[in-house]
Amino acid sequence: MNILNSKNEETLVLHSGWRSDPSTNSVAVPIYQTTSYQFNDASHAENLFALKELGNIYTRIMNPTCDVLEKRLAAFEGGVAALAVSSGQSATAIAIQNLAKKGDNIISSTDIYGGTWNLFSNTLNDQGIEVRFVDPSRPESFKEASDTKTRAYFGETLPNPKLNVFPIEEVAEIGKSLGIPLILDNTAAPFICKPFNFGASIIVHSTTKYIGGQGSAIGGVIIDGGNFKWQNYKNQQPALNKPDPSYHGTIWTNAAKPLGPIAYILKARTTVLRDIGSAMSPFNAFQFIQGIETLPLRIERQSQNAQKVVNFLNENDKISKVIYPNIGKPEKKNKYFNKKLYGNLIGFHIKNGYEACKKFINNLNLFYHVANIGDVRSLAIHPSSTTHSQLSLKDQHKAGVSKDYIRLSIGIEHIDDILEDLTKSLDNI
């Protein structure tokens, strides 16, 4: 059997990108804790820097442990190449900066994580990159907001914390008709949704979350789908089609031709990552490799537990509304979540508002009160006063956050213990 031909994610997360160490026969991927690499000779060094061949130069740009993680995640998502970086925020920033510069713009969904909203509305704006926010419930709003300076569309598969499924296929089709790629944050839906199958061109993940799974390491990844024809849109995508002064006039669509459809990720690695330096630690990459090997099992258990929590919350008279991806819009859940798993994130509104939410959080014993998702442990948070507190009340509303809203990230504990903790907490409000 050729493992590389497998289409099954459960197999790919264990075997793609690595079989064993050729010198020691080690099955586990070693941690290559090194800064630099010996060149074979002067010609080898010259070829690496000229991009005539790919290989290790310096760990800020590439590392053998990170390389295995990148290959494994690219195979897992169905992409052609990936770039591991120091955090999910770095992944998002680099994904945009790789295409947009001062005077350019991107179009973003309003339904995004609060930290991403701040990155877009403040930091990128300070750098001269305009971000225009639109309502994803109207996919055509992306087209209406676009112009000749629009370099990318951005959305989240399962927006954190709004949890309204992003219209991937509709927005991707609009973008490709205009020469604009869809960058999709798939952090909250690994394994259960495959955005490349629906036209997304670039996927980003905070590997900190589900890919790691243990809450022990920070990281991010950018995955290139290899499905966007950059060379066909020379005016709309100048970053990849015009001489790049940061790499002696390289035209990235030309430079990548001998290597495959990896112009986007090649530029991200050799220019933006090189210059900003937000490289993933080899030790963290090792931890993420361990994490991804059990990702399908964890997501399945977490999704099953979450569905039972949803059923419980729907019957509790202290809850005014429950939000979960398989509630409403059956056409989307069948299209994008064909494994019949909908993840572990649940949102709900508590009657009597903010004070009741604070009591609920303080009453929990099994659930951790932390600003994270995707952990094997069950987690709870009040987004309005924490993760989205930097946003104005108006912007919080756009992102799906209100004072009476709680977000849960369900873990792999026994469902009876999860439900018992929720019951006691709600009973004591």
Secondary structure, DSSP 8 states (H G I E B T S, - for coil): --GGG---HHHHHHHTT-S--TTT--SS------SB---SSHHHHHHHHTTSS---SBTTT--HHHHHHHHHHHHHHT-SEEEEES-HHHHHHHHHHTT--TT-EEEEES-S-HHHHHIIIIIHHHTT-EEEEE-TTSTHHHHHT--TTEEEEEEESS-TTT-----HHHHHHHHHHHT--EEEE-TT-TTT--GGGGT--EEEEETTTTTT-SS----EEEEE-S---GGG-TTT-HHHHS-BGGGTTB-HHHHTGGG-S-HHHHHIIIIIIHHH--B--HHHHHHHHHHHTTHHHHHHHHHHHHHHHHHHHHT-TTEEEEE-TTSS-HHHHHHH-TTS---SEEEEEETTHHHHHHHHHHH-SSSEE-S--S-SS-EEE-GGGTTTTTS-HHHHHHTT--TTEEEEE--SS-HHHHHHHHHHHHHT-
